[in-house]
Amino acid sequence: MFRIYGAADLQDAHIVLGMLHQAGIEARVLNEHARGGLGDIPFGEAYPEVWIENERDLERALGIVRAYEARQEDTRTLVCPACGEESPGNFDQCWKCGAKL
């Protein structure tokens, strides 16, 4: 197994896991329940991590992670063409009406 992503929280790890599964890459989240041990275990070992099963998927998986991280850094605001509501730049759909942005 190969560690490809250290997540800030469990939700973040599962988003990346879902993206990998959609791409047909076998992966798992490890340390899902380790945050409860903060203070008893080292800080760096208490956060969820995403690991892939096969080395042959490594480059493709890292590309997916890089694309995900780039979307997280998007600070622009998008205006919905349907309702005029503002949504964060990393959204694909309007949070209010669901229209494609």
Protein Blocks (a to p, Z undefined) as FASTA:
>chain_A
ZZfbdcfbfklmmmmmmmmmmnopacddehklmmmmgojacfklmcccdddfblklmmmm
mmmmmmmmmmmmpmbdcddfklopacdfkbfbdfklopaZZ
